[in-house]
Amino acid sequence: RLGINSKLRSVIDQVCTSNVLVNLEEFTSPSSHFDNEAFSEGSILIANRLADVQTNLMRDSLSVFDARQSFGQAMHTLQD
């Protein structure tokens, strides 16, 4: 398990879950998957989600979960 402690494992799980949920919650959104050549829209979506990450990290400790969620969503779109 590479010596990953339970806190880090929890963070990784949160990001991965948010990544996977994009397929379930945004399956009809071309920009979320770069479908139908939605490159501009997909790029904007990634930039917006990464901006959300920064905003949430700077807000307060309760917003860290939201930052992880936005990061996972952005990584899904980037992977597609």
VONU-729189 format. One record per residue: residue in three letters; residue number from 1; x negated, y, z negated of N, C-alpha, C in turn. Coordinates in Angstrom, 3 decimals. Example, Ala and Ser with C-alpha at 12.3 -4.5 7.8 and 13.67 -1.06 7.14 Angstrom:
// VONU-729189
<ALA,1,<-13.190,-5.690,-7.800>,<-12.300,-4.500,-7.800>,<-13.200,-3.300,-7.800>>;
<SER,2,<-12.850,-2.250,-7.080>,<-13.670,-1.060,-7.140>,<-12.900,0.030,-7.870>>;
***
This chain:
// VONU-729189
<ARG,1,<-0.817,-1.204,0.000>,<0.000,0.000,0.000>,<-0.851,1.254,0.000>>;
<LEU,2,<-2.102,1.113,0.257>,<-3.018,2.243,0.393>,<-3.141,3.101,-0.857>>;
<GLY,3,<-2.753,2.596,-2.002>,<-2.888,3.356,-3.229>,<-2.002,4.584,-3.303>>;
<ILE,4,<-0.879,4.585,-2.622>,<0.034,5.725,-2.639>,<0.874,5.654,-3.908>>;
<ASN,5,<0.847,6.732,-4.698>,<1.621,6.726,-5.940>,<3.109,6.911,-5.649>>;
<SER,6,<3.929,6.713,-6.652>,<5.383,6.716,-6.460>,<5.918,8.084,-6.042>>;
<LYS,7,<5.312,9.164,-6.515>,<5.766,10.515,-6.129>,<5.521,10.752,-4.644>>;
<LEU,8,<4.323,10.426,-4.183>,<4.020,10.594,-2.765>,<4.892,9.675,-1.921>>;
<ARG,9,<5.122,8.457,-2.380>,<5.990,7.516,-1.665>,<7.388,8.107,-1.523>>;
<SER,10,<7.880,8.758,-2.568>,<9.200,9.391,-2.538>,<9.253,10.510,-1.499>>;
<VAL,11,<8.197,11.307,-1.431>,<8.120,12.391,-0.443>,<8.121,11.814,0.969>>;
<ILE,12,<7.310,10.805,1.203>,<7.245,10.165,2.520>,<8.606,9.596,2.894>>;
<ASP,13,<9.269,8.966,1.949>,<10.592,8.392,2.209>,<11.611,9.466,2.571>>;
<GLN,14,<11.550,10.616,1.890>,<12.479,11.709,2.196>,<12.267,12.228,3.613>>;
<VAL,15,<11.021,12.421,4.002>,<10.712,12.913,5.346>,<11.141,11.887,6.391>>;
<CYS,16,<10.831,10.627,6.159>,<11.188,9.568,7.117>,<12.695,9.415,7.255>>;
<THR,17,<13.408,9.489,6.150>,<14.868,9.376,6.205>,<15.469,10.518,7.011>>;
<SER,18,<14.987,11.729,6.797>,<15.486,12.875,7.561>,<15.168,12.724,9.037>>;
<ASN,19,<14.012,12.166,9.338>,<13.621,11.905,10.720>,<14.612,10.947,11.373>>;
<VAL,20,<14.902,9.850,10.724>,<15.800,8.825,11.274>,<17.229,9.344,11.404>>;
<LEU,21,<17.670,10.147,10.448>,<19.048,10.633,10.472>,<19.353,11.525,11.670>>;
<VAL,22,<18.332,12.089,12.297>,<18.567,12.894,13.496>,<19.256,12.047,14.562>>;
<ASN,23,<18.878,10.781,14.674>,<19.529,9.902,15.653>,<21.000,9.693,15.336>>;
<LEU,24,<21.358,9.671,14.064>,<22.744,9.431,13.669>,<23.586,10.701,13.669>>;
<GLU,25,<23.011,11.796,13.200>,<23.772,13.025,13.012>,<23.717,13.972,14.209>>;
<GLU,26,<22.727,13.819,15.066>,<22.556,14.748,16.185>,<22.394,14.003,17.504>>;
<PHE,27,<23.046,12.852,17.613>,<22.850,12.020,18.803>,<23.401,12.657,20.071>>;
<THR,28,<24.319,13.617,19.958>,<24.864,14.274,21.152>,<24.176,15.605,21.446>>;
<SER,29,<23.135,15.917,20.707>,<22.436,17.190,20.876>,<21.194,17.003,21.742>>;
<PRO,30,<21.245,17.449,23.007>,<20.081,17.290,23.888>,<18.808,17.944,23.340>>;
<SER,31,<18.952,19.080,22.666>,<17.755,19.764,22.163>,<17.065,18.982,21.046>>;
<SER,32,<17.813,18.158,20.329>,<17.222,17.370,19.244>,<16.379,16.214,19.747>>;
<HIS,33,<16.549,15.879,21.031>,<15.867,14.714,21.601>,<15.168,15.017,22.927>>;
<PHE,34,<15.157,16.281,23.332>,<14.614,16.679,24.631>,<15.309,15.941,25.776>>;
<ASP,35,<16.604,15.619,25.581>,<17.384,14.981,26.644>,<17.771,16.016,27.697>>;
<ASN,36,<18.074,15.542,28.882>,<18.541,16.408,29.970>,<17.596,17.581,30.220>>;
<GLU,37,<16.308,17.338,30.040>,<15.271,18.350,30.262>,<15.475,19.607,29.420>>;
<ALA,38,<15.943,19.434,28.197>,<16.188,20.562,27.290>,<14.891,20.954,26.575>>;
<PHE,39,<13.865,21.246,27.365>,<12.552,21.534,26.790>,<12.515,22.865,26.041>>;
<SER,40,<13.081,23.897,26.621>,<13.091,25.199,25.939>,<13.879,25.129,24.645>>;
<GLU,41,<15.065,24.535,24.728>,<15.914,24.429,23.548>,<15.270,23.555,22.470>>;
<GLY,42,<14.640,22.460,22.891>,<13.963,21.581,21.943>,<12.792,22.272,21.267>>;
<SER,43,<12.041,23.038,22.043>,<10.902,23.773,21.481>,<11.364,24.814,20.471>>;
<ILE,44,<12.446,25.498,20.795>,<13.009,26.490,19.874>,<13.496,25.810,18.602>>;
<LEU,45,<14.134,24.665,18.754>,<14.630,23.921,17.593>,<13.477,23.519,16.671>>;
<ILE,46,<12.392,23.035,17.242>,<11.220,22.674,16.431>,<10.685,23.899,15.693>>;
<ALA,47,<10.538,25.010,16.405>,<10.028,26.235,15.779>,<10.943,26.697,14.649>>;
<ASN,48,<12.248,26.629,14.870>,<13.202,27.042,13.834>,<13.136,26.135,12.614>>;
<ARG,49,<13.012,24.850,12.852>,<12.949,23.921,11.718>,<11.649,24.093,10.936>>;
<LEU,50,<10.555,24.360,11.625>,<9.296,24.605,10.916>,<9.349,25.924,10.155>>;
<ALA,51,<10.052,26.916,10.697>,<10.260,28.171,9.963>,<11.094,27.915,8.710>>;
<ASP,52,<12.091,27.030,8.823>,<12.887,26.645,7.649>,<12.013,25.989,6.585>>;
<VAL,53,<11.065,25.168,7.021>,<10.140,24.531,6.078>,<9.405,25.607,5.285>>;
<GLN,54,<8.833,26.577,5.992>,<8.083,27.640,5.324>,<8.962,28.439,4.372>>;
<THR,55,<10.156,28.789,4.832>,<11.076,29.566,4.004>,<11.433,28.810,2.734>>;
<ASN,56,<11.764,27.543,2.885>,<12.157,26.746,1.722>,<11.004,26.522,0.754>>;
<LEU,57,<9.794,26.364,1.265>,<8.642,26.175,0.380>,<8.335,27.433,-0.424>>;
<MET,58,<8.623,28.585,0.144>,<8.346,29.845,-0.536>,<9.475,30.250,-1.483>>;
<ARG,59,<10.654,29.662,-1.301>,<11.832,30.069,-2.072>,<11.713,29.670,-3.543>>;
<ASP,60,<11.825,28.409,-3.836>,<11.735,27.921,-5.213>,<11.533,26.413,-5.189>>;
<SER,61,<11.278,25.866,-6.353>,<10.973,24.432,-6.409>,<12.169,23.567,-6.036>>;
<LEU,62,<13.380,24.073,-6.171>,<14.564,23.301,-5.801>,<14.725,23.180,-4.289>>;
<SER,63,<14.086,24.053,-3.539>,<14.204,24.041,-2.082>,<13.194,23.113,-1.412>>;
<VAL,64,<12.354,22.468,-2.191>,<11.345,21.567,-1.626>,<12.012,20.414,-0.880>>;
<PHE,65,<13.111,19.892,-1.419>,<13.824,18.814,-0.732>,<14.300,19.281,0.639>>;
<ASP,66,<14.837,20.508,0.715>,<15.285,21.058,1.996>,<14.113,21.213,2.965>>;
<ALA,67,<12.965,21.597,2.440>,<11.774,21.728,3.285>,<11.373,20.377,3.862>>;
<ARG,68,<11.421,19.352,3.045>,<11.078,18.004,3.518>,<12.073,17.526,4.564>>;
<GLN,69,<13.336,17.841,4.354>,<14.369,17.451,5.313>,<14.129,18.136,6.659>>;
<SER,70,<13.889,19.429,6.648>,<13.628,20.159,7.890>,<12.372,19.646,8.582>>;
<PHE,71,<11.352,19.311,7.795>,<10.118,18.782,8.376>,<10.374,17.449,9.067>>;
<GLY,72,<11.114,16.561,8.429>,<11.444,15.272,9.042>,<12.233,15.440,10.326>>;
<GLN,73,<13.179,16.379,10.321>,<13.974,16.639,11.523>,<13.098,17.187,12.648>>;
<ALA,74,<12.214,18.105,12.306>,<11.319,18.673,13.318>,<10.406,17.601,13.904>>;
<MET,75,<9.906,16.718,13.057>,<9.019,15.658,13.538>,<9.755,14.681,14.454>>;
<HIS,76,<11.031,14.446,14.215>,<11.799,13.569,15.103>,<11.848,14.161,16.512>>;
<THR,77,<12.200,15.438,16.577>,<12.298,16.090,17.883>,<10.939,16.126,18.562>>;
<LEU,78,<9.895,16.403,17.818>,<8.544,16.414,18.374>,<8.157,15.042,18.906>>;
<GLN,79,<8.526,13.992,18.198>,<8.214,12.629,18.641>,<8.933,12.280,19.942>>;
<ASP,80,<10.165,12.777,20.075>,<10.923,12.475,21.297>,<10.289,13.159,22.484>>;
***
